């Protein structure tokens, strides 16, 4: 089944999303008010482009919203994104609505009921600033990790751990980890090696230069990092450049 997607906003984010979805063989229509952006999209991409305000019913009609499976509203205006999703839901019964919101007031937990089916029906909210802040905080919590993702409400973490030359586990088979560290709650789910993913087996070995992805219980993070030879200290004094 081919996915029909409307991307509202042709800036860097919107055009990148549209291009990616097009490469994934989705039917993509991009909506933007700027005629120069529409002209560029029509000339360089295999994407249908419609000029106009993305929140207007007639513009979404011309974008074929009545047959859309998803609307992704990522214009530079929060309110346009909100109204685009509301119109897509109320008039065209679009099932999935995604909106980018930058104003922190909309993201306040006190108003968490605002973006629900009975109020403003947005299924997924994206805040670039919040995502960046969360990523930085996670990296500060686990120094030495290349990637940190919190799961299960912070009870489990997905860590990316780089194997340097002095990593104690280099040339160690995954099947030996339970013998070496029987008390650790960790599960290796993938190894990035030479820009290729290796799905781990019992006989697979860690090699220098590998980026190992493993699931770790929160209380065992420090011990797992030490097992891979990472003893970085947590930052306590920070300088933040930019007051946005």
TORBA-33844 format. One record per residue (C-alpha): z, x, y; residue number from 1; chain; residue in three letters. Coordinates in steps of 0.5 Angstrom, whole numbers. Layout:
N
<rec up="Z" east="X" north="Y" num="NUM" cadena="A" residuo="ALA"/>
...
***
This chain:
244
<rec up="0" east="0" north="0" num="1" cadena="A" residuo="UNK"/>
<rec up="-2" east="3" north="7" num="2" cadena="A" residuo="UNK"/>
<rec up="3" east="3" north="12" num="3" cadena="A" residuo="UNK"/>
<rec up="1" east="0" north="19" num="4" cadena="A" residuo="UNK"/>
<rec up="5" east="3" north="24" num="5" cadena="A" residuo="UNK"/>
<rec up="5" east="2" north="32" num="6" cadena="A" residuo="UNK"/>
<rec up="8" east="8" north="36" num="7" cadena="A" residuo="UNK"/>
<rec up="10" east="6" north="43" num="8" cadena="A" residuo="UNK"/>
<rec up="10" east="12" north="48" num="9" cadena="A" residuo="UNK"/>
<rec up="5" east="18" north="47" num="10" cadena="A" residuo="UNK"/>
<rec up="9" east="24" north="50" num="11" cadena="A" residuo="UNK"/>
<rec up="10" east="30" north="46" num="12" cadena="A" residuo="UNK"/>
<rec up="15" east="26" north="41" num="13" cadena="A" residuo="UNK"/>
<rec up="10" east="20" north="40" num="14" cadena="A" residuo="UNK"/>
<rec up="4" east="24" north="39" num="15" cadena="A" residuo="UNK"/>
<rec up="7" east="28" north="34" num="16" cadena="A" residuo="UNK"/>
<rec up="10" east="22" north="30" num="17" cadena="A" residuo="UNK"/>
<rec up="3" east="19" north="30" num="18" cadena="A" residuo="UNK"/>
<rec up="-1" east="25" north="28" num="19" cadena="A" residuo="UNK"/>
<rec up="4" east="26" north="22" num="20" cadena="A" residuo="UNK"/>
<rec up="4" east="19" north="20" num="21" cadena="A" residuo="UNK"/>
<rec up="-4" east="19" north="21" num="22" cadena="A" residuo="UNK"/>
<rec up="-4" east="25" north="16" num="23" cadena="A" residuo="UNK"/>
<rec up="1" east="21" north="11" num="24" cadena="A" residuo="UNK"/>
<rec up="-5" east="16" north="11" num="25" cadena="A" residuo="UNK"/>
<rec up="-2" east="11" north="15" num="26" cadena="A" residuo="UNK"/>
<rec up="-5" east="6" north="20" num="27" cadena="A" residuo="UNK"/>
<rec up="-3" east="8" north="26" num="28" cadena="A" residuo="UNK"/>
<rec up="-4" east="5" north="33" num="29" cadena="A" residuo="UNK"/>
<rec up="-1" east="9" north="39" num="30" cadena="A" residuo="UNK"/>
<rec up="1" east="5" north="46" num="31" cadena="A" residuo="UNK"/>
<rec up="2" east="9" north="52" num="32" cadena="A" residuo="UNK"/>
<rec up="1" east="7" north="60" num="33" cadena="A" residuo="UNK"/>
<rec up="-3" east="13" north="62" num="34" cadena="A" residuo="UNK"/>
<rec up="-10" east="13" north="61" num="35" cadena="A" residuo="UNK"/>
<rec up="-11" east="20" north="60" num="36" cadena="A" residuo="UNK"/>
<rec up="-6" east="20" north="54" num="37" cadena="A" residuo="UNK"/>
<rec up="-10" east="15" north="51" num="38" cadena="A" residuo="UNK"/>
<rec up="-17" east="18" north="52" num="39" cadena="A" residuo="UNK"/>
<rec up="-14" east="25" north="49" num="40" cadena="A" residuo="UNK"/>
<rec up="-12" east="21" north="43" num="41" cadena="A" residuo="UNK"/>
<rec up="-18" east="18" north="42" num="42" cadena="A" residuo="UNK"/>
<rec up="-22" east="24" north="43" num="43" cadena="A" residuo="UNK"/>
<rec up="-18" east="29" north="39" num="44" cadena="A" residuo="UNK"/>
<rec up="-14" east="24" north="33" num="45" cadena="A" residuo="UNK"/>
<rec up="-16" east="19" north="28" num="46" cadena="A" residuo="UNK"/>
<rec up="-11" east="15" north="31" num="47" cadena="A" residuo="UNK"/>
<rec up="-12" east="8" north="35" num="48" cadena="A" residuo="UNK"/>
<rec up="-10" east="8" north="42" num="49" cadena="A" residuo="UNK"/>
<rec up="-8" east="2" north="46" num="50" cadena="A" residuo="UNK"/>
<rec up="-7" east="3" north="54" num="51" cadena="A" residuo="UNK"/>
<rec up="-1" east="-1" north="57" num="52" cadena="A" residuo="UNK"/>
<rec up="6" east="-2" north="57" num="53" cadena="A" residuo="UNK"/>
<rec up="9" east="-2" north="50" num="54" cadena="A" residuo="UNK"/>
<rec up="14" east="-8" north="52" num="55" cadena="A" residuo="UNK"/>
<rec up="9" east="-13" north="54" num="56" cadena="A" residuo="UNK"/>
<rec up="7" east="-18" north="49" num="57" cadena="A" residuo="UNK"/>
<rec up="-1" east="-18" north="50" num="58" cadena="A" residuo="UNK"/>
<rec up="-1" east="-10" north="49" num="59" cadena="A" residuo="UNK"/>
<rec up="3" east="-11" north="43" num="60" cadena="A" residuo="UNK"/>
<rec up="-2" east="-16" north="41" num="61" cadena="A" residuo="UNK"/>
<rec up="-8" east="-12" north="42" num="62" cadena="A" residuo="UNK"/>
<rec up="-4" east="-6" north="38" num="63" cadena="A" residuo="UNK"/>
<rec up="-4" east="-11" north="32" num="64" cadena="A" residuo="UNK"/>
<rec up="3" east="-12" north="32" num="65" cadena="A" residuo="UNK"/>
<rec up="2" east="-18" north="28" num="66" cadena="A" residuo="UNK"/>
<rec up="0" east="-14" north="22" num="67" cadena="A" residuo="UNK"/>
<rec up="5" east="-8" north="23" num="68" cadena="A" residuo="UNK"/>
<rec up="10" east="-6" north="18" num="69" cadena="A" residuo="UNK"/>
<rec up="14" east="-2" north="23" num="70" cadena="A" residuo="UNK"/>
<rec up="15" east="0" north="31" num="71" cadena="A" residuo="UNK"/>
<rec up="17" east="6" north="33" num="72" cadena="A" residuo="UNK"/>
<rec up="19" east="6" north="41" num="73" cadena="A" residuo="UNK"/>
<rec up="20" east="13" north="44" num="74" cadena="A" residuo="UNK"/>
<rec up="17" east="12" north="51" num="75" cadena="A" residuo="UNK"/>
<rec up="21" east="16" north="56" num="76" cadena="A" residuo="UNK"/>
<rec up="25" east="9" north="58" num="77" cadena="A" residuo="UNK"/>
<rec up="30" east="7" north="54" num="78" cadena="A" residuo="UNK"/>
<rec up="29" east="0" north="57" num="79" cadena="A" residuo="UNK"/>
<rec up="22" east="0" north="55" num="80" cadena="A" residuo="UNK"/>
<rec up="24" east="2" north="48" num="81" cadena="A" residuo="UNK"/>
<rec up="29" east="-4" north="47" num="82" cadena="A" residuo="UNK"/>
<rec up="25" east="-9" north="50" num="83" cadena="A" residuo="UNK"/>
<rec up="19" east="-7" north="45" num="84" cadena="A" residuo="UNK"/>
<rec up="23" east="-7" north="39" num="85" cadena="A" residuo="UNK"/>
<rec up="26" east="-14" north="41" num="86" cadena="A" residuo="UNK"/>
<rec up="19" east="-17" north="43" num="87" cadena="A" residuo="UNK"/>
<rec up="16" east="-14" north="36" num="88" cadena="A" residuo="UNK"/>
<rec up="22" east="-18" north="32" num="89" cadena="A" residuo="UNK"/>
<rec up="22" east="-24" north="36" num="90" cadena="A" residuo="UNK"/>
<rec up="14" east="-25" north="37" num="91" cadena="A" residuo="UNK"/>
<rec up="11" east="-21" north="31" num="92" cadena="A" residuo="UNK"/>
<rec up="16" east="-21" north="26" num="93" cadena="A" residuo="UNK"/>
<rec up="16" east="-14" north="25" num="94" cadena="A" residuo="UNK"/>
<rec up="20" east="-12" north="19" num="95" cadena="A" residuo="UNK"/>
<rec up="23" east="-5" north="22" num="96" cadena="A" residuo="UNK"/>
<rec up="24" east="-3" north="29" num="97" cadena="A" residuo="UNK"/>
<rec up="26" east="4" north="31" num="98" cadena="A" residuo="UNK"/>
<rec up="28" east="6" north="38" num="99" cadena="A" residuo="UNK"/>
<rec up="30" east="13" north="42" num="100" cadena="A" residuo="UNK"/>
<rec up="35" east="12" north="47" num="101" cadena="A" residuo="UNK"/>
<rec up="38" east="17" north="51" num="102" cadena="A" residuo="UNK"/>
<rec up="43" east="14" north="55" num="103" cadena="A" residuo="UNK"/>
<rec up="50" east="15" north="52" num="104" cadena="A" residuo="UNK"/>
<rec up="52" east="8" north="54" num="105" cadena="A" residuo="UNK"/>
<rec up="48" east="5" north="49" num="106" cadena="A" residuo="UNK"/>
<rec up="51" east="9" north="44" num="107" cadena="A" residuo="UNK"/>
<rec up="58" east="8" north="45" num="108" cadena="A" residuo="UNK"/>
<rec up="62" east="5" north="39" num="109" cadena="A" residuo="UNK"/>
<rec up="65" east="0" north="43" num="110" cadena="A" residuo="UNK"/>
<rec up="58" east="-4" north="44" num="111" cadena="A" residuo="UNK"/>
<rec up="56" east="-2" north="36" num="112" cadena="A" residuo="UNK"/>
<rec up="55" east="-10" north="35" num="113" cadena="A" residuo="UNK"/>
<rec up="49" east="-10" north="41" num="114" cadena="A" residuo="UNK"/>
<rec up="44" east="-7" north="36" num="115" cadena="A" residuo="UNK"/>
<rec up="44" east="-12" north="30" num="116" cadena="A" residuo="UNK"/>
<rec up="40" east="-17" north="27" num="117" cadena="A" residuo="UNK"/>
<rec up="43" east="-23" north="32" num="118" cadena="A" residuo="UNK"/>
<rec up="43" east="-19" north="38" num="119" cadena="A" residuo="UNK"/>
<rec up="38" east="-14" north="39" num="120" cadena="A" residuo="UNK"/>
<rec up="35" east="-12" north="33" num="121" cadena="A" residuo="UNK"/>
<rec up="34" east="-5" north="32" num="122" cadena="A" residuo="UNK"/>
<rec up="34" east="-2" north="25" num="123" cadena="A" residuo="UNK"/>
<rec up="35" east="5" north="27" num="124" cadena="A" residuo="UNK"/>
<rec up="37" east="9" north="34" num="125" cadena="A" residuo="UNK"/>
<rec up="35" east="16" north="35" num="126" cadena="A" residuo="UNK"/>
<rec up="39" east="20" north="40" num="127" cadena="A" residuo="UNK"/>
<rec up="35" east="27" north="41" num="128" cadena="A" residuo="UNK"/>
<rec up="41" east="29" north="45" num="129" cadena="A" residuo="UNK"/>
<rec up="46" east="27" north="40" num="130" cadena="A" residuo="UNK"/>
<rec up="43" east="30" north="35" num="131" cadena="A" residuo="UNK"/>
<rec up="42" east="36" north="38" num="132" cadena="A" residuo="UNK"/>
<rec up="50" east="36" north="40" num="133" cadena="A" residuo="UNK"/>
<rec up="52" east="34" north="33" num="134" cadena="A" residuo="UNK"/>
<rec up="47" east="40" north="30" num="135" cadena="A" residuo="UNK"/>
<rec up="51" east="45" north="34" num="136" cadena="A" residuo="UNK"/>
<rec up="58" east="42" north="32" num="137" cadena="A" residuo="UNK"/>
<rec up="56" east="43" north="25" num="138" cadena="A" residuo="UNK"/>
<rec up="54" east="50" north="26" num="139" cadena="A" residuo="UNK"/>
<rec up="60" east="52" north="29" num="140" cadena="A" residuo="UNK"/>
<rec up="64" east="48" north="24" num="141" cadena="A" residuo="UNK"/>
<rec up="61" east="52" north="18" num="142" cadena="A" residuo="UNK"/>
<rec up="59" east="59" north="21" num="143" cadena="A" residuo="UNK"/>
<rec up="54" east="63" north="17" num="144" cadena="A" residuo="UNK"/>
<rec up="50" east="57" north="14" num="145" cadena="A" residuo="UNK"/>
<rec up="43" east="56" north="16" num="146" cadena="A" residuo="UNK"/>
<rec up="43" east="48" north="16" num="147" cadena="A" residuo="UNK"/>
<rec up="49" east="44" north="15" num="148" cadena="A" residuo="UNK"/>
<rec up="49" east="36" north="14" num="149" cadena="A" residuo="UNK"/>
<rec up="55" east="32" north="13" num="150" cadena="A" residuo="UNK"/>
<rec up="55" east="27" north="8" num="151" cadena="A" residuo="UNK"/>
<rec up="59" east="21" north="5" num="152" cadena="A" residuo="UNK"/>
<rec up="63" east="21" north="12" num="153" cadena="A" residuo="UNK"/>
<rec up="65" east="28" north="12" num="154" cadena="A" residuo="UNK"/>
<rec up="67" east="29" north="5" num="155" cadena="A" residuo="UNK"/>
<rec up="61" east="32" north="2" num="156" cadena="A" residuo="UNK"/>
<rec up="57" east="37" north="6" num="157" cadena="A" residuo="UNK"/>
<rec up="50" east="40" north="5" num="158" cadena="A" residuo="UNK"/>
<rec up="49" east="47" north="6" num="159" cadena="A" residuo="UNK"/>
<rec up="44" east="52" north="7" num="160" cadena="A" residuo="UNK"/>
<rec up="46" east="59" north="5" num="161" cadena="A" residuo="UNK"/>
<rec up="42" east="65" north="6" num="162" cadena="A" residuo="UNK"/>
<rec up="43" east="71" north="1" num="163" cadena="A" residuo="UNK"/>
<rec up="43" east="77" north="4" num="164" cadena="A" residuo="UNK"/>
<rec up="42" east="84" north="1" num="165" cadena="A" residuo="UNK"/>
<rec up="50" east="85" north="0" num="166" cadena="A" residuo="UNK"/>
<rec up="51" east="77" north="-3" num="167" cadena="A" residuo="UNK"/>
<rec up="55" east="78" north="-9" num="168" cadena="A" residuo="UNK"/>
<rec up="51" east="72" north="-12" num="169" cadena="A" residuo="UNK"/>
<rec up="44" east="76" north="-12" num="170" cadena="A" residuo="UNK"/>
<rec up="41" east="76" north="-19" num="171" cadena="A" residuo="UNK"/>
<rec up="47" east="71" north="-22" num="172" cadena="A" residuo="UNK"/>
<rec up="44" east="65" north="-26" num="173" cadena="A" residuo="UNK"/>
<rec up="46" east="58" north="-24" num="174" cadena="A" residuo="UNK"/>
<rec up="49" east="57" north="-30" num="175" cadena="A" residuo="UNK"/>
<rec up="54" east="62" north="-29" num="176" cadena="A" residuo="UNK"/>
<rec up="57" east="59" north="-23" num="177" cadena="A" residuo="UNK"/>
<rec up="62" east="55" north="-27" num="178" cadena="A" residuo="UNK"/>
<rec up="64" east="61" north="-31" num="179" cadena="A" residuo="UNK"/>
<rec up="65" east="65" north="-24" num="180" cadena="A" residuo="UNK"/>
<rec up="68" east="59" north="-20" num="181" cadena="A" residuo="UNK"/>
<rec up="71" east="54" north="-24" num="182" cadena="A" residuo="UNK"/>
<rec up="75" east="51" north="-19" num="183" cadena="A" residuo="UNK"/>
<rec up="69" east="50" north="-14" num="184" cadena="A" residuo="UNK"/>
<rec up="66" east="43" north="-13" num="185" cadena="A" residuo="UNK"/>
<rec up="59" east="45" north="-11" num="186" cadena="A" residuo="UNK"/>
<rec up="52" east="43" north="-14" num="187" cadena="A" residuo="UNK"/>
<rec up="46" east="47" north="-12" num="188" cadena="A" residuo="UNK"/>
<rec up="40" east="43" north="-11" num="189" cadena="A" residuo="UNK"/>
<rec up="35" east="47" north="-9" num="190" cadena="A" residuo="UNK"/>
<rec up="32" east="54" north="-7" num="191" cadena="A" residuo="UNK"/>
<rec up="28" east="56" north="-1" num="192" cadena="A" residuo="UNK"/>
<rec up="24" east="62" north="-3" num="193" cadena="A" residuo="UNK"/>
<rec up="18" east="65" north="1" num="194" cadena="A" residuo="UNK"/>
<rec up="17" east="58" north="4" num="195" cadena="A" residuo="UNK"/>
<rec up="17" east="55" north="-3" num="196" cadena="A" residuo="UNK"/>
<rec up="22" east="50" north="-6" num="197" cadena="A" residuo="UNK"/>
<rec up="25" east="52" north="-13" num="198" cadena="A" residuo="UNK"/>
<rec up="28" east="47" north="-17" num="199" cadena="A" residuo="UNK"/>
<rec up="34" east="50" north="-20" num="200" cadena="A" residuo="UNK"/>
<rec up="35" east="51" north="-27" num="201" cadena="A" residuo="UNK"/>
<rec up="41" east="54" north="-31" num="202" cadena="A" residuo="UNK"/>
<rec up="37" east="60" north="-32" num="203" cadena="A" residuo="UNK"/>
<rec up="34" east="61" north="-25" num="204" cadena="A" residuo="UNK"/>
<rec up="37" east="67" north="-21" num="205" cadena="A" residuo="UNK"/>
<rec up="39" east="68" north="-13" num="206" cadena="A" residuo="UNK"/>
<rec up="35" east="73" north="-10" num="207" cadena="A" residuo="UNK"/>
<rec up="35" east="77" north="-4" num="208" cadena="A" residuo="UNK"/>
<rec up="32" east="73" north="2" num="209" cadena="A" residuo="UNK"/>
<rec up="33" east="66" north="-2" num="210" cadena="A" residuo="UNK"/>
<rec up="36" east="60" north="3" num="211" cadena="A" residuo="UNK"/>
<rec up="40" east="56" north="-2" num="212" cadena="A" residuo="UNK"/>
<rec up="42" east="49" north="-1" num="213" cadena="A" residuo="UNK"/>
<rec up="48" east="46" north="-4" num="214" cadena="A" residuo="UNK"/>
<rec up="53" east="40" north="-4" num="215" cadena="A" residuo="UNK"/>
<rec up="60" east="42" north="-3" num="216" cadena="A" residuo="UNK"/>
<rec up="66" east="38" north="-2" num="217" cadena="A" residuo="UNK"/>
<rec up="69" east="39" north="5" num="218" cadena="A" residuo="UNK"/>
<rec up="75" east="43" north="2" num="219" cadena="A" residuo="UNK"/>
<rec up="71" east="48" north="-1" num="220" cadena="A" residuo="UNK"/>
<rec up="67" east="50" north="4" num="221" cadena="A" residuo="UNK"/>
<rec up="70" east="56" north="6" num="222" cadena="A" residuo="UNK"/>
<rec up="71" east="59" north="-1" num="223" cadena="A" residuo="UNK"/>
<rec up="63" east="57" north="-2" num="224" cadena="A" residuo="UNK"/>
<rec up="61" east="61" north="4" num="225" cadena="A" residuo="UNK"/>
<rec up="65" east="67" north="2" num="226" cadena="A" residuo="UNK"/>
<rec up="62" east="67" north="-5" num="227" cadena="A" residuo="UNK"/>
<rec up="56" east="68" north="-2" num="228" cadena="A" residuo="UNK"/>
<rec up="58" east="74" north="2" num="229" cadena="A" residuo="UNK"/>
<rec up="59" east="70" north="9" num="230" cadena="A" residuo="UNK"/>
<rec up="66" east="72" north="12" num="231" cadena="A" residuo="UNK"/>
<rec up="63" east="70" north="19" num="232" cadena="A" residuo="UNK"/>
<rec up="69" east="67" north="24" num="233" cadena="A" residuo="UNK"/>
<rec up="69" east="61" north="27" num="234" cadena="A" residuo="UNK"/>
<rec up="67" east="61" north="35" num="235" cadena="A" residuo="UNK"/>
<rec up="73" east="59" north="39" num="236" cadena="A" residuo="UNK"/>
<rec up="70" east="61" north="46" num="237" cadena="A" residuo="UNK"/>
<rec up="64" east="58" north="48" num="238" cadena="A" residuo="UNK"/>
<rec up="59" east="58" north="54" num="239" cadena="A" residuo="UNK"/>
<rec up="55" east="52" north="55" num="240" cadena="A" residuo="UNK"/>
<rec up="49" east="53" north="60" num="241" cadena="A" residuo="UNK"/>
<rec up="47" east="46" north="62" num="242" cadena="A" residuo="UNK"/>
<rec up="51" east="40" north="64" num="243" cadena="A" residuo="UNK"/>
<rec up="46" east="35" north="62" num="244" cadena="A" residuo="UNK"/>
***
